[in-house]
């Protein structure tokens, strides 16, 4: 019986291969409703043009909605704190 050769995958290091630094991943700063709206618009455009699959778009939209809800709760808590402080 012939023995099979084992294949070991070695990750490619783009910096070593090309001598150039790999692009940094995009950083997201979703700290306002406006930023979330813009990101949702971008995501929708990618979905419509086929650059993003439906599952990825659905997950992204869900996460952004969760972030938006957190922003709203934080704003309400801040306003409530200010009202309570003014009432003292």
Phi and psi restraints in degrees (range 20) as a CNS / XPLOR table:
assign (resid 1 and name C) (resid 2 and name N)
       (resid 2 and name CA) (resid 2 and name C) 1.0 -86.6 20.0 2
assign (resid 2 and name N) (resid 2 and name CA)
       (resid 2 and name C) (resid 3 and name N) 1.0 136.6 20.0 2
assign (resid 2 and name C) (resid 3 and name N)
       (resid 3 and name CA) (resid 3 and name C) 1.0 -83.6 20.0 2
assign (resid 3 and name N) (resid 3 and name CA)
       (resid 3 and name C) (resid 4 and name N) 1.0 135.7 20.0 2
assign (resid 3 and name C) (resid 4 and name N)
       (resid 4 and name CA) (resid 4 and name C) 1.0 -82.8 20.0 2
assign (resid 4 and name N) (resid 4 and name CA)
       (resid 4 and name C) (resid 5 and name N) 1.0 142.0 20.0 2
assign (resid 4 and name C) (resid 5 and name N)
       (resid 5 and name CA) (resid 5 and name C) 1.0 -79.2 20.0 2
assign (resid 5 and name N) (resid 5 and name CA)
       (resid 5 and name C) (resid 6 and name N) 1.0 137.7 20.0 2
assign (resid 5 and name C) (resid 6 and name N)
       (resid 6 and name CA) (resid 6 and name C) 1.0 -85.5 20.0 2
assign (resid 6 and name N) (resid 6 and name CA)
       (resid 6 and name C) (resid 7 and name N) 1.0 141.2 20.0 2
assign (resid 6 and name C) (resid 7 and name N)
       (resid 7 and name CA) (resid 7 and name C) 1.0 -107.0 20.0 2
assign (resid 7 and name N) (resid 7 and name CA)
       (resid 7 and name C) (resid 8 and name N) 1.0 128.7 20.0 2
assign (resid 7 and name C) (resid 8 and name N)
       (resid 8 and name CA) (resid 8 and name C) 1.0 -112.0 20.0 2
assign (resid 8 and name N) (resid 8 and name CA)
       (resid 8 and name C) (resid 9 and name N) 1.0 120.1 20.0 2
assign (resid 8 and name C) (resid 9 and name N)
       (resid 9 and name CA) (resid 9 and name C) 1.0 -79.9 20.0 2
assign (resid 9 and name N) (resid 9 and name CA)
       (resid 9 and name C) (resid 10 and name N) 1.0 130.4 20.0 2
assign (resid 9 and name C) (resid 10 and name N)
       (resid 10 and name CA) (resid 10 and name C) 1.0 -115.2 20.0 2
assign (resid 10 and name N) (resid 10 and name CA)
       (resid 10 and name C) (resid 11 and name N) 1.0 122.4 20.0 2
assign (resid 10 and name C) (resid 11 and name N)
       (resid 11 and name CA) (resid 11 and name C) 1.0 -63.7 20.0 2
assign (resid 11 and name N) (resid 11 and name CA)
       (resid 11 and name C) (resid 12 and name N) 1.0 141.6 20.0 2
assign (resid 11 and name C) (resid 12 and name N)
       (resid 12 and name CA) (resid 12 and name C) 1.0 -83.3 20.0 2
assign (resid 12 and name N) (resid 12 and name CA)
       (resid 12 and name C) (resid 13 and name N) 1.0 130.6 20.0 2
assign (resid 12 and name C) (resid 13 and name N)
       (resid 13 and name CA) (resid 13 and name C) 1.0 -99.3 20.0 2
assign (resid 13 and name N) (resid 13 and name CA)
       (resid 13 and name C) (resid 14 and name N) 1.0 105.1 20.0 2
assign (resid 13 and name C) (resid 14 and name N)
       (resid 14 and name CA) (resid 14 and name C) 1.0 -60.7 20.0 2
assign (resid 14 and name N) (resid 14 and name CA)
       (resid 14 and name C) (resid 15 and name N) 1.0 -30.3 20.0 2
assign (resid 14 and name C) (resid 15 and name N)
       (resid 15 and name CA) (resid 15 and name C) 1.0 -67.0 20.0 2
assign (resid 15 and name N) (resid 15 and name CA)
       (resid 15 and name C) (resid 16 and name N) 1.0 -41.2 20.0 2
assign (resid 15 and name C) (resid 16 and name N)
       (resid 16 and name CA) (resid 16 and name C) 1.0 -73.3 20.0 2
assign (resid 16 and name N) (resid 16 and name CA)
       (resid 16 and name C) (resid 17 and name N) 1.0 -38.0 20.0 2
assign (resid 16 and name C) (resid 17 and name N)
       (resid 17 and name CA) (resid 17 and name C) 1.0 -69.8 20.0 2
assign (resid 17 and name N) (resid 17 and name CA)
       (resid 17 and name C) (resid 18 and name N) 1.0 -40.9 20.0 2
assign (resid 17 and name C) (resid 18 and name N)
       (resid 18 and name CA) (resid 18 and name C) 1.0 -106.9 20.0 2
assign (resid 18 and name N) (resid 18 and name CA)
       (resid 18 and name C) (resid 19 and name N) 1.0 -15.8 20.0 2
assign (resid 18 and name C) (resid 19 and name N)
       (resid 19 and name CA) (resid 19 and name C) 1.0 79.8 20.0 2
assign (resid 19 and name N) (resid 19 and name CA)
       (resid 19 and name C) (resid 20 and name N) 1.0 -0.4 20.0 2
assign (resid 19 and name C) (resid 20 and name N)
       (resid 20 and name CA) (resid 20 and name C) 1.0 -107.0 20.0 2
assign (resid 20 and name N) (resid 20 and name CA)
       (resid 20 and name C) (resid 21 and name N) 1.0 152.1 20.0 2
assign (resid 20 and name C) (resid 21 and name N)
       (resid 21 and name CA) (resid 21 and name C) 1.0 -74.3 20.0 2
assign (resid 21 and name N) (resid 21 and name CA)
       (resid 21 and name C) (resid 22 and name N) 1.0 136.9 20.0 2
assign (resid 21 and name C) (resid 22 and name N)
       (resid 22 and name CA) (resid 22 and name C) 1.0 -66.2 20.0 2
assign (resid 22 and name N) (resid 22 and name CA)
       (resid 22 and name C) (resid 23 and name N) 1.0 145.8 20.0 2
assign (resid 22 and name C) (resid 23 and name N)
       (resid 23 and name CA) (resid 23 and name C) 1.0 -63.1 20.0 2
assign (resid 23 and name N) (resid 23 and name CA)
       (resid 23 and name C) (resid 24 and name N) 1.0 142.5 20.0 2
assign (resid 23 and name C) (resid 24 and name N)
       (resid 24 and name CA) (resid 24 and name C) 1.0 -75.7 20.0 2
assign (resid 24 and name N) (resid 24 and name CA)
       (resid 24 and name C) (resid 25 and name N) 1.0 144.3 20.0 2
assign (resid 24 and name C) (resid 25 and name N)
       (resid 25 and name CA) (resid 25 and name C) 1.0 -62.1 20.0 2
assign (resid 25 and name N) (resid 25 and name CA)
       (resid 25 and name C) (resid 26 and name N) 1.0 148.9 20.0 2
assign (resid 25 and name C) (resid 26 and name N)
       (resid 26 and name CA) (resid 26 and name C) 1.0 -65.8 20.0 2
assign (resid 26 and name N) (resid 26 and name CA)
       (resid 26 and name C) (resid 27 and name N) 1.0 132.5 20.0 2
assign (resid 26 and name C) (resid 27 and name N)
       (resid 27 and name CA) (resid 27 and name C) 1.0 -97.2 20.0 2
assign (resid 27 and name N) (resid 27 and name CA)
       (resid 27 and name C) (resid 28 and name N) 1.0 137.4 20.0 2
assign (resid 27 and name C) (resid 28 and name N)
       (resid 28 and name CA) (resid 28 and name C) 1.0 -108.8 20.0 2
assign (resid 28 and name N) (resid 28 and name CA)
       (resid 28 and name C) (resid 29 and name N) 1.0 132.6 20.0 2
assign (resid 28 and name C) (resid 29 and name N)
       (resid 29 and name CA) (resid 29 and name C) 1.0 -122.7 20.0 2
assign (resid 29 and name N) (resid 29 and name CA)
       (resid 29 and name C) (resid 30 and name N) 1.0 86.5 20.0 2
assign (resid 29 and name C) (resid 30 and name N)
       (resid 30 and name CA) (resid 30 and name C) 1.0 -101.7 20.0 2
assign (resid 30 and name N) (resid 30 and name CA)
       (resid 30 and name C) (resid 31 and name N) 1.0 80.3 20.0 2
assign (resid 30 and name C) (resid 31 and name N)
       (resid 31 and name CA) (resid 31 and name C) 1.0 -115.6 20.0 2
assign (resid 31 and name N) (resid 31 and name CA)
       (resid 31 and name C) (resid 32 and name N) 1.0 4.7 20.0 2
assign (resid 31 and name C) (resid 32 and name N)
       (resid 32 and name CA) (resid 32 and name C) 1.0 -145.0 20.0 2
assign (resid 32 and name N) (resid 32 and name CA)
       (resid 32 and name C) (resid 33 and name N) 1.0 160.6 20.0 2
assign (resid 32 and name C) (resid 33 and name N)
       (resid 33 and name CA) (resid 33 and name C) 1.0 -61.4 20.0 2
assign (resid 33 and name N) (resid 33 and name CA)
       (resid 33 and name C) (resid 34 and name N) 1.0 -35.8 20.0 2
assign (resid 33 and name C) (resid 34 and name N)
       (resid 34 and name CA) (resid 34 and name C) 1.0 -63.3 20.0 2
assign (resid 34 and name N) (resid 34 and name CA)
       (resid 34 and name C) (resid 35 and name N) 1.0 -43.8 20.0 2
assign (resid 34 and name C) (resid 35 and name N)
       (resid 35 and name CA) (resid 35 and name C) 1.0 -64.6 20.0 2
assign (resid 35 and name N) (resid 35 and name CA)
       (resid 35 and name C) (resid 36 and name N) 1.0 -39.1 20.0 2
assign (resid 35 and name C) (resid 36 and name N)
       (resid 36 and name CA) (resid 36 and name C) 1.0 -67.1 20.0 2
assign (resid 36 and name N) (resid 36 and name CA)
       (resid 36 and name C) (resid 37 and name N) 1.0 -41.0 20.0 2
assign (resid 36 and name C) (resid 37 and name N)
       (resid 37 and name CA) (resid 37 and name C) 1.0 -59.9 20.0 2
assign (resid 37 and name N) (resid 37 and name CA)
       (resid 37 and name C) (resid 38 and name N) 1.0 -44.1 20.0 2
assign (resid 37 and name C) (resid 38 and name N)
       (resid 38 and name CA) (resid 38 and name C) 1.0 -63.7 20.0 2
assign (resid 38 and name N) (resid 38 and name CA)
       (resid 38 and name C) (resid 39 and name N) 1.0 -42.0 20.0 2
assign (resid 38 and name C) (resid 39 and name N)
       (resid 39 and name CA) (resid 39 and name C) 1.0 -67.6 20.0 2
assign (resid 39 and name N) (resid 39 and name CA)
       (resid 39 and name C) (resid 40 and name N) 1.0 -38.8 20.0 2
assign (resid 39 and name C) (resid 40 and name N)
       (resid 40 and name CA) (resid 40 and name C) 1.0 -63.6 20.0 2
assign (resid 40 and name N) (resid 40 and name CA)
       (resid 40 and name C) (resid 41 and name N) 1.0 -38.8 20.0 2
assign (resid 40 and name C) (resid 41 and name N)
       (resid 41 and name CA) (resid 41 and name C) 1.0 -63.3 20.0 2
assign (resid 41 and name N) (resid 41 and name CA)
       (resid 41 and name C) (resid 42 and name N) 1.0 -42.2 20.0 2
assign (resid 41 and name C) (resid 42 and name N)
       (resid 42 and name CA) (resid 42 and name C) 1.0 -63.7 20.0 2
assign (resid 42 and name N) (resid 42 and name CA)
       (resid 42 and name C) (resid 43 and name N) 1.0 -44.0 20.0 2
assign (resid 42 and name C) (resid 43 and name N)
       (resid 43 and name CA) (resid 43 and name C) 1.0 -62.9 20.0 2
assign (resid 43 and name N) (resid 43 and name CA)
       (resid 43 and name C) (resid 44 and name N) 1.0 -41.6 20.0 2
assign (resid 43 and name C) (resid 44 and name N)
       (resid 44 and name CA) (resid 44 and name C) 1.0 -62.2 20.0 2
assign (resid 44 and name N) (resid 44 and name CA)
       (resid 44 and name C) (resid 45 and name N) 1.0 -43.3 20.0 2
assign (resid 44 and name C) (resid 45 and name N)
       (resid 45 and name CA) (resid 45 and name C) 1.0 -60.8 20.0 2
assign (resid 45 and name N) (resid 45 and name CA)
       (resid 45 and name C) (resid 46 and name N) 1.0 -41.7 20.0 2
assign (resid 45 and name C) (resid 46 and name N)
       (resid 46 and name CA) (resid 46 and name C) 1.0 -64.0 20.0 2
assign (resid 46 and name N) (resid 46 and name CA)
       (resid 46 and name C) (resid 47 and name N) 1.0 -38.9 20.0 2
assign (resid 46 and name C) (resid 47 and name N)
       (resid 47 and name CA) (resid 47 and name C) 1.0 -64.0 20.0 2
assign (resid 47 and name N) (resid 47 and name CA)
       (resid 47 and name C) (resid 48 and name N) 1.0 -46.6 20.0 2
assign (resid 47 and name C) (resid 48 and name N)
       (resid 48 and name CA) (resid 48 and name C) 1.0 -63.3 20.0 2
assign (resid 48 and name N) (resid 48 and name CA)
       (resid 48 and name C) (resid 49 and name N) 1.0 -33.0 20.0 2
assign (resid 48 and name C) (resid 49 and name N)
       (resid 49 and name CA) (resid 49 and name C) 1.0 -91.5 20.0 2
assign (resid 49 and name N) (resid 49 and name CA)
       (resid 49 and name C) (resid 50 and name N) 1.0 -1.6 20.0 2
assign (resid 49 and name C) (resid 50 and name N)
       (resid 50 and name CA) (resid 50 and name C) 1.0 84.5 20.0 2
assign (resid 50 and name N) (resid 50 and name CA)
       (resid 50 and name C) (resid 51 and name N) 1.0 8.8 20.0 2
assign (resid 50 and name C) (resid 51 and name N)
       (resid 51 and name CA) (resid 51 and name C) 1.0 -77.3 20.0 2
assign (resid 51 and name N) (resid 51 and name CA)
       (resid 51 and name C) (resid 52 and name N) 1.0 -21.7 20.0 2
assign (resid 51 and name C) (resid 52 and name N)
       (resid 52 and name CA) (resid 52 and name C) 1.0 -130.5 20.0 2
assign (resid 52 and name N) (resid 52 and name CA)
       (resid 52 and name C) (resid 53 and name N) 1.0 140.0 20.0 2
assign (resid 52 and name C) (resid 53 and name N)
       (resid 53 and name CA) (resid 53 and name C) 1.0 -82.2 20.0 2
assign (resid 53 and name N) (resid 53 and name CA)
       (resid 53 and name C) (resid 54 and name N) 1.0 162.9 20.0 2
assign (resid 53 and name C) (resid 54 and name N)
       (resid 54 and name CA) (resid 54 and name C) 1.0 -61.4 20.0 2
assign (resid 54 and name N) (resid 54 and name CA)
       (resid 54 and name C) (resid 55 and name N) 1.0 -38.3 20.0 2
assign (resid 54 and name C) (resid 55 and name N)
       (resid 55 and name CA) (resid 55 and name C) 1.0 -65.0 20.0 2
assign (resid 55 and name N) (resid 55 and name CA)
       (resid 55 and name C) (resid 56 and name N) 1.0 -42.9 20.0 2
assign (resid 55 and name C) (resid 56 and name N)
       (resid 56 and name CA) (resid 56 and name C) 1.0 -64.9 20.0 2
assign (resid 56 and name N) (resid 56 and name CA)
       (resid 56 and name C) (resid 57 and name N) 1.0 -42.6 20.0 2
assign (resid 56 and name C) (resid 57 and name N)
       (resid 57 and name CA) (resid 57 and name C) 1.0 -63.6 20.0 2
assign (resid 57 and name N) (resid 57 and name CA)
       (resid 57 and name C) (resid 58 and name N) 1.0 -42.1 20.0 2
assign (resid 57 and name C) (resid 58 and name N)
       (resid 58 and name CA) (resid 58 and name C) 1.0 -63.1 20.0 2
assign (resid 58 and name N) (resid 58 and name CA)
       (resid 58 and name C) (resid 59 and name N) 1.0 -44.1 20.0 2
assign (resid 58 and name C) (resid 59 and name N)
       (resid 59 and name CA) (resid 59 and name C) 1.0 -63.8 20.0 2
assign (resid 59 and name N) (resid 59 and name CA)
       (resid 59 and name C) (resid 60 and name N) 1.0 -45.2 20.0 2
assign (resid 59 and name C) (resid 60 and name N)
       (resid 60 and name CA) (resid 60 and name C) 1.0 -61.5 20.0 2
assign (resid 60 and name N) (resid 60 and name CA)
       (resid 60 and name C) (resid 61 and name N) 1.0 -44.0 20.0 2
assign (resid 60 and name C) (resid 61 and name N)
       (resid 61 and name CA) (resid 61 and name C) 1.0 -64.2 20.0 2
assign (resid 61 and name N) (resid 61 and name CA)
       (resid 61 and name C) (resid 62 and name N) 1.0 -40.7 20.0 2
assign (resid 61 and name C) (resid 62 and name N)
       (resid 62 and name CA) (resid 62 and name C) 1.0 -61.5 20.0 2
assign (resid 62 and name N) (resid 62 and name CA)
       (resid 62 and name C) (resid 63 and name N) 1.0 -46.5 20.0 2
assign (resid 62 and name C) (resid 63 and name N)
       (resid 63 and name CA) (resid 63 and name C) 1.0 -63.9 20.0 2
assign (resid 63 and name N) (resid 63 and name CA)
       (resid 63 and name C) (resid 64 and name N) 1.0 -40.8 20.0 2
assign (resid 63 and name C) (resid 64 and name N)
       (resid 64 and name CA) (resid 64 and name C) 1.0 -66.7 20.0 2
assign (resid 64 and name N) (resid 64 and name CA)
       (resid 64 and name C) (resid 65 and name N) 1.0 -35.6 20.0 2
assign (resid 64 and name C) (resid 65 and name N)
       (resid 65 and name CA) (resid 65 and name C) 1.0 -65.5 20.0 2
assign (resid 65 and name N) (resid 65 and name CA)
       (resid 65 and name C) (resid 66 and name N) 1.0 -39.0 20.0 2
assign (resid 65 and name C) (resid 66 and name N)
       (resid 66 and name CA) (resid 66 and name C) 1.0 -64.0 20.0 2
assign (resid 66 and name N) (resid 66 and name CA)
       (resid 66 and name C) (resid 67 and name N) 1.0 -42.4 20.0 2
assign (resid 66 and name C) (resid 67 and name N)
       (resid 67 and name CA) (resid 67 and name C) 1.0 -63.1 20.0 2
assign (resid 67 and name N) (resid 67 and name CA)
       (resid 67 and name C) (resid 68 and name N) 1.0 -43.0 20.0 2
assign (resid 67 and name C) (resid 68 and name N)
       (resid 68 and name CA) (resid 68 and name C) 1.0 -61.1 20.0 2
assign (resid 68 and name N) (resid 68 and name CA)
       (resid 68 and name C) (resid 69 and name N) 1.0 -42.1 20.0 2
assign (resid 68 and name C) (resid 69 and name N)
       (resid 69 and name CA) (resid 69 and name C) 1.0 -62.5 20.0 2
assign (resid 69 and name N) (resid 69 and name CA)
       (resid 69 and name C) (resid 70 and name N) 1.0 -38.9 20.0 2
assign (resid 69 and name C) (resid 70 and name N)
       (resid 70 and name CA) (resid 70 and name C) 1.0 -65.2 20.0 2
assign (resid 70 and name N) (resid 70 and name CA)
       (resid 70 and name C) (resid 71 and name N) 1.0 -40.4 20.0 2
assign (resid 70 and name C) (resid 71 and name N)
       (resid 71 and name CA) (resid 71 and name C) 1.0 -61.9 20.0 2
assign (resid 71 and name N) (resid 71 and name CA)
       (resid 71 and name C) (resid 72 and name N) 1.0 -44.6 20.0 2
assign (resid 71 and name C) (resid 72 and name N)
       (resid 72 and name CA) (resid 72 and name C) 1.0 -62.9 20.0 2
assign (resid 72 and name N) (resid 72 and name CA)
       (resid 72 and name C) (resid 73 and name N) 1.0 -43.7 20.0 2
assign (resid 72 and name C) (resid 73 and name N)
       (resid 73 and name CA) (resid 73 and name C) 1.0 -62.7 20.0 2
assign (resid 73 and name N) (resid 73 and name CA)
       (resid 73 and name C) (resid 74 and name N) 1.0 -41.9 20.0 2
assign (resid 73 and name C) (resid 74 and name N)
       (resid 74 and name CA) (resid 74 and name C) 1.0 -62.0 20.0 2
assign (resid 74 and name N) (resid 74 and name CA)
       (resid 74 and name C) (resid 75 and name N) 1.0 -41.8 20.0 2
assign (resid 74 and name C) (resid 75 and name N)
       (resid 75 and name CA) (resid 75 and name C) 1.0 -63.5 20.0 2
assign (resid 75 and name N) (resid 75 and name CA)
       (resid 75 and name C) (resid 76 and name N) 1.0 -42.0 20.0 2
assign (resid 75 and name C) (resid 76 and name N)
       (resid 76 and name CA) (resid 76 and name C) 1.0 -64.4 20.0 2
assign (resid 76 and name N) (resid 76 and name CA)
       (resid 76 and name C) (resid 77 and name N) 1.0 -43.1 20.0 2
assign (resid 76 and name C) (resid 77 and name N)
       (resid 77 and name CA) (resid 77 and name C) 1.0 -62.6 20.0 2
assign (resid 77 and name N) (resid 77 and name CA)
       (resid 77 and name C) (resid 78 and name N) 1.0 -40.7 20.0 2
assign (resid 77 and name C) (resid 78 and name N)
       (resid 78 and name CA) (resid 78 and name C) 1.0 -63.0 20.0 2
assign (resid 78 and name N) (resid 78 and name CA)
       (resid 78 and name C) (resid 79 and name N) 1.0 -44.5 20.0 2
assign (resid 78 and name C) (resid 79 and name N)
       (resid 79 and name CA) (resid 79 and name C) 1.0 -64.6 20.0 2
assign (resid 79 and name N) (resid 79 and name CA)
       (resid 79 and name C) (resid 80 and name N) 1.0 -41.4 20.0 2
assign (resid 79 and name C) (resid 80 and name N)
       (resid 80 and name CA) (resid 80 and name C) 1.0 -64.0 20.0 2
assign (resid 80 and name N) (resid 80 and name CA)
       (resid 80 and name C) (resid 81 and name N) 1.0 -42.8 20.0 2
assign (resid 80 and name C) (resid 81 and name N)
       (resid 81 and name CA) (resid 81 and name C) 1.0 -59.3 20.0 2
assign (resid 81 and name N) (resid 81 and name CA)
       (resid 81 and name C) (resid 82 and name N) 1.0 -42.6 20.0 2
assign (resid 81 and name C) (resid 82 and name N)
       (resid 82 and name CA) (resid 82 and name C) 1.0 -64.6 20.0 2
assign (resid 82 and name N) (resid 82 and name CA)
       (resid 82 and name C) (resid 83 and name N) 1.0 -40.3 20.0 2
assign (resid 82 and name C) (resid 83 and name N)
       (resid 83 and name CA) (resid 83 and name C) 1.0 -65.7 20.0 2
assign (resid 83 and name N) (resid 83 and name CA)
       (resid 83 and name C) (resid 84 and name N) 1.0 -42.2 20.0 2
assign (resid 83 and name C) (resid 84 and name N)
       (resid 84 and name CA) (resid 84 and name C) 1.0 -64.9 20.0 2
assign (resid 84 and name N) (resid 84 and name CA)
       (resid 84 and name C) (resid 85 and name N) 1.0 -39.3 20.0 2
assign (resid 84 and name C) (resid 85 and name N)
       (resid 85 and name CA) (resid 85 and name C) 1.0 -66.6 20.0 2
assign (resid 85 and name N) (resid 85 and name CA)
       (resid 85 and name C) (resid 86 and name N) 1.0 -39.3 20.0 2
assign (resid 85 and name C) (resid 86 and name N)
       (resid 86 and name CA) (resid 86 and name C) 1.0 -68.2 20.0 2
assign (resid 86 and name N) (resid 86 and name CA)
       (resid 86 and name C) (resid 87 and name N) 1.0 -29.7 20.0 2
assign (resid 86 and name C) (resid 87 and name N)
       (resid 87 and name CA) (resid 87 and name C) 1.0 -76.7 20.0 2
assign (resid 87 and name N) (resid 87 and name CA)
       (resid 87 and name C) (resid 88 and name N) 1.0 -15.3 20.0 2
